[in-house]
Amino acid sequence: MDFGLSEEQLLLEQTLRGFLADRVPITRVRALRDEDCPNDRAIWRALAELGMTGLLIPEANGGSDLSLLDAALVAQSLGHAVTPTPYLSSAIMLPIALRDLAGAEPAGWLNSIASGELTFGVAVTETFSVREGAGLALSGGKLSGKAMMALDSCSADQLLLAIDDDTLAVVRSGTAGLTQSRLSTIDSTRCLAELVLDAVTPEAVFEGAHDAIARMLDAGRIALAADTLGACEAMIEQAVVYAGQRKQFDRLIGSFQAVKHLCAEMIAELEPARSLLWYAAHSFDALPAEAPLMACHALAHISEIAREIASTSTQVHGGIGWTDEQNLHFWFKRIGVARHLLGGPEFLRGRAAELQQLTAAA
Amino acid sequence: MNLEYAERYQDFRLKVRAFLEAHKPDKSLLEAPPAERARWLTLQIEHGYWARTIPKAYGGHGAEPDLLETVIMDEEFNRAGTARGMMAQGPSMLVPTLLEHGTEEQKRRWIGPTLRGEILWCQGYSEPGSGSDLASLQTSAREDGDDFVINGQKIWTSSADTSQMMFLLVRTEPEATKHAGISYLLLSMDTPGIEVQPLRTMSGDLGENSFNQVFFSDVRVPQTSVVGNRGEGWKIANTTLKHERNSLNANAEGTLLRLMKLMHSETVNGVPAMASPVYRDRLMKLQARVLSMKHHGMRMLTCSLKHESPGVAGLVTKLQNCQLNFDIAALAIDVMGELGGLYDHTRYERDRGFWQVHSIFSLGLIIGGGTAQIQKNIISERGLALPREPKPAKA
């Protein structure tokens, strides 16, 4: 019985955090908010050099074939550093989807993701939430329609689209009839896009992809929960440092119980949530029957505590926390937008109840 | 990450299960006459399922400590619906303290009968003016020849009315500073000068626990009753409190299952509560918290097995678990609606009043064993290294 991280996992995390602190500090994140798309290719290639983009890719395709828990630790560190990068879509959701589609890899995509030459956007919003008349249809081999809030999709090389809950398609960026436009959110560290397709010819279509889509969503939810947990860690660290330095009324504000109890409440929520996340990620590979429920609970719960932590950390900072200059808002906004990307807490809890057949009671 | 048990632990589990099938008593220990209780506890000690790691010389089974064996025994006894050993203040708090700080004579005299339930103990710590600030306690033990003479008052003394013995904290060195003047004493409850008065709580007459106030007037106790050295009672009590906090982990997973059962059976306007999206959403929120705490427990267990410090993660369990239990009871009471307040085994009462008892006792546990506010001080000061509150300047 060993419920904890291995030496290798701790080393992976340490290596990545060291790299991000050094190469993608908050000043770099700030600079990238002025770009058309924040997903900087140099960061992506550097992550590939560290082996991070190929964790879920088979060794035969240049990856290291590790577990989702390993990839979730990477996602957590990226959230901790608010790093703009298409990791969730390209290094987690796409490889998981392709794993479930036997013989579905015609173009060396996996090799190119592992080596850092290729990125993928992923459009799955409409499988759980249709708004603004969005939706895709395949007719006579051509794709038409609209996909909203597509992940990492304004500058990716390829796009993976869910047509319905049983069909996936891959479309090359810049194909005739495809319009990719960024939807700016409050979070400048994540690329989200609207895709409009007018009789677009796909590179590939996969029928019978029901399980692939479900697994990809479970993995995506666990990884997004990890990203948010990492952002929470960073917000708590900053609040604790600030409360231990800032003086008012001739005292460090962290000595006031009104302030230190806020810090205690944040960490008291975070640590058990970390345990839940580890279990959810572990279940994805080791106990797959449990993974759909654990993915819903982990993301819903972590999204809920994250909203409180984001608000509380900002309040511990007082007025300076509300300024642009202090940078704390990058984490607040990353947490705020992530909350709804792969299903918000209310949707996910409804799904958790369905998975346990609790909705049949009526 | 590997959640499987090694083969020898799987074998151990089967052994425990077979023992319980062969020997499990029909009724709870709480209702059994003392002699029957002692027989059952003695049988458990012989097989090594109770007092497993306590030396044979002191009445235990004498095995090497193994945390996973403890976890397996607890799981199997829970599964069988019977108590492992005896959940009481003697075995859970006094025995570990004596093992660490007692004299050879104290260990031989007290540990065995305590483990077998032949001697029941109560704890004399809190006083009316000393709750969270326990070290400010005022009950005095004045030296008089070979004895101490005790005067003062204790409160929140569970089971003082049914116990033969008390372990308590008293001030033996009035001149010493606050923490240095305290000693840890063992006292027979039939000593002249002790008066026990029941303390009625908000739970009324239901529930498993009875609280009391205990008054001491010139109570005489030999100086040999001190555990450890005179004046070191505060340090020794902290060992005991550590054991108390470890014993306050209630089984939220089982309570949540009971809540789910209630939500299936409880109907309003002919519709089961489980069919209400509002109640169901609250249930799912609680389920996520229960799963968090369950796996957090496994993570803490792993840290203990590896002799690693869990850091701040180890300090949040009491705070989170106690609030979670209160919140589970709160949803159950809300689901029962206007019938949720029924009590005292009134007609229409559900689950024999379990949910109100659970709610009130969970609230008690949020306060007892270090209030939520004290827990937050500990988490922020010891766990996050935030500065302590400055002491007020002396007037």
HADDOCK unambig.tbl for C-alpha pairs under 7 A between the chains (distance, minus, plus):
assign (segid A and resid 1 and name CA) (segid B and resid 2 and name CA) 5.65 0.50 0.50
assign (segid A and resid 1 and name CA) (segid B and resid 3 and name CA) 4.75 0.50 0.50
assign (segid A and resid 1 and name CA) (segid B and resid 4 and name CA) 5.33 0.50 0.50
assign (segid A and resid 1 and name CA) (segid B and resid 5 and name CA) 5.26 0.50 0.50
assign (segid A and resid 2 and name CA) (segid B and resid 1 and name CA) 5.32 0.50 0.50
assign (segid A and resid 2 and name CA) (segid B and resid 2 and name CA) 5.05 0.50 0.50
assign (segid A and resid 2 and name CA) (segid B and resid 3 and name CA) 5.90 0.50 0.50
assign (segid A and resid 2 and name CA) (segid B and resid 302 and name CA) 5.70 0.50 0.50
assign (segid A and resid 3 and name CA) (segid B and resid 1 and name CA) 5.06 0.50 0.50
assign (segid A and resid 3 and name CA) (segid B and resid 2 and name CA) 6.37 0.50 0.50
assign (segid A and resid 3 and name CA) (segid B and resid 3 and name CA) 6.47 0.50 0.50
assign (segid A and resid 3 and name CA) (segid B and resid 298 and name CA) 6.10 0.50 0.50
assign (segid A and resid 3 and name CA) (segid B and resid 299 and name CA) 5.20 0.50 0.50
assign (segid A and resid 3 and name CA) (segid B and resid 302 and name CA) 5.76 0.50 0.50
assign (segid A and resid 4 and name CA) (segid B and resid 1 and name CA) 5.39 0.50 0.50
assign (segid A and resid 4 and name CA) (segid B and resid 299 and name CA) 6.18 0.50 0.50
assign (segid A and resid 4 and name CA) (segid B and resid 302 and name CA) 6.89 0.50 0.50
assign (segid A and resid 5 and name CA) (segid B and resid 1 and name CA) 6.15 0.50 0.50
assign (segid A and resid 6 and name CA) (segid B and resid 1 and name CA) 6.95 0.50 0.50
assign (segid A and resid 244 and name CA) (segid B and resid 386 and name CA) 6.06 0.50 0.50
assign (segid A and resid 244 and name CA) (segid B and resid 387 and name CA) 6.93 0.50 0.50
assign (segid A and resid 254 and name CA) (segid B and resid 386 and name CA) 5.71 0.50 0.50
assign (segid A and resid 254 and name CA) (segid B and resid 387 and name CA) 6.01 0.50 0.50
assign (segid A and resid 255 and name CA) (segid B and resid 386 and name CA) 6.60 0.50 0.50
assign (segid A and resid 255 and name CA) (segid B and resid 387 and name CA) 4.85 0.50 0.50
assign (segid A and resid 255 and name CA) (segid B and resid 388 and name CA) 5.24 0.50 0.50
assign (segid A and resid 255 and name CA) (segid B and resid 389 and name CA) 4.87 0.50 0.50
assign (segid A and resid 256 and name CA) (segid B and resid 389 and name CA) 6.35 0.50 0.50
assign (segid A and resid 260 and name CA) (segid B and resid 380 and name CA) 5.85 0.50 0.50
assign (segid A and resid 260 and name CA) (segid B and resid 386 and name CA) 6.96 0.50 0.50
assign (segid A and resid 261 and name CA) (segid B and resid 376 and name CA) 5.51 0.50 0.50
assign (segid A and resid 261 and name CA) (segid B and resid 377 and name CA) 6.80 0.50 0.50
assign (segid A and resid 261 and name CA) (segid B and resid 380 and name CA) 6.85 0.50 0.50
assign (segid A and resid 263 and name CA) (segid B and resid 380 and name CA) 6.56 0.50 0.50
assign (segid A and resid 264 and name CA) (segid B and resid 376 and name CA) 5.38 0.50 0.50
assign (segid A and resid 264 and name CA) (segid B and resid 379 and name CA) 5.60 0.50 0.50
assign (segid A and resid 264 and name CA) (segid B and resid 380 and name CA) 5.08 0.50 0.50
assign (segid A and resid 268 and name CA) (segid B and resid 316 and name CA) 5.16 0.50 0.50
assign (segid A and resid 271 and name CA) (segid B and resid 313 and name CA) 5.50 0.50 0.50
assign (segid A and resid 272 and name CA) (segid B and resid 292 and name CA) 5.16 0.50 0.50
assign (segid A and resid 272 and name CA) (segid B and resid 293 and name CA) 5.84 0.50 0.50
assign (segid A and resid 272 and name CA) (segid B and resid 296 and name CA) 5.21 0.50 0.50
assign (segid A and resid 273 and name CA) (segid B and resid 292 and name CA) 5.66 0.50 0.50
assign (segid A and resid 275 and name CA) (segid B and resid 292 and name CA) 6.16 0.50 0.50
assign (segid A and resid 275 and name CA) (segid B and resid 295 and name CA) 5.56 0.50 0.50
assign (segid A and resid 275 and name CA) (segid B and resid 296 and name CA) 5.03 0.50 0.50
assign (segid A and resid 275 and name CA) (segid B and resid 299 and name CA) 6.78 0.50 0.50
assign (segid A and resid 276 and name CA) (segid B and resid 291 and name CA) 6.59 0.50 0.50
assign (segid A and resid 276 and name CA) (segid B and resid 292 and name CA) 4.66 0.50 0.50
assign (segid A and resid 276 and name CA) (segid B and resid 295 and name CA) 6.03 0.50 0.50
assign (segid A and resid 279 and name CA) (segid B and resid 295 and name CA) 6.94 0.50 0.50
assign (segid A and resid 297 and name CA) (segid B and resid 288 and name CA) 5.45 0.50 0.50
assign (segid A and resid 301 and name CA) (segid B and resid 288 and name CA) 6.26 0.50 0.50
assign (segid A and resid 349 and name CA) (segid B and resid 281 and name CA) 6.27 0.50 0.50
assign (segid A and resid 349 and name CA) (segid B and resid 284 and name CA) 5.81 0.50 0.50
assign (segid A and resid 350 and name CA) (segid B and resid 281 and name CA) 6.90 0.50 0.50
assign (segid A and resid 353 and name CA) (segid B and resid 284 and name CA) 6.91 0.50 0.50
assign (segid A and resid 358 and name CA) (segid B and resid 274 and name CA) 6.82 0.50 0.50
assign (segid A and resid 359 and name CA) (segid B and resid 275 and name CA) 6.18 0.50 0.50
assign (segid A and resid 361 and name CA) (segid B and resid 272 and name CA) 6.96 0.50 0.50
assign (segid A and resid 361 and name CA) (segid B and resid 274 and name CA) 6.07 0.50 0.50
assign (segid A and resid 361 and name CA) (segid B and resid 275 and name CA) 5.31 0.50 0.50
assign (segid A and resid 362 and name CA) (segid B and resid 272 and name CA) 6.96 0.50 0.50
assign (segid A and resid 362 and name CA) (segid B and resid 275 and name CA) 4.66 0.50 0.50
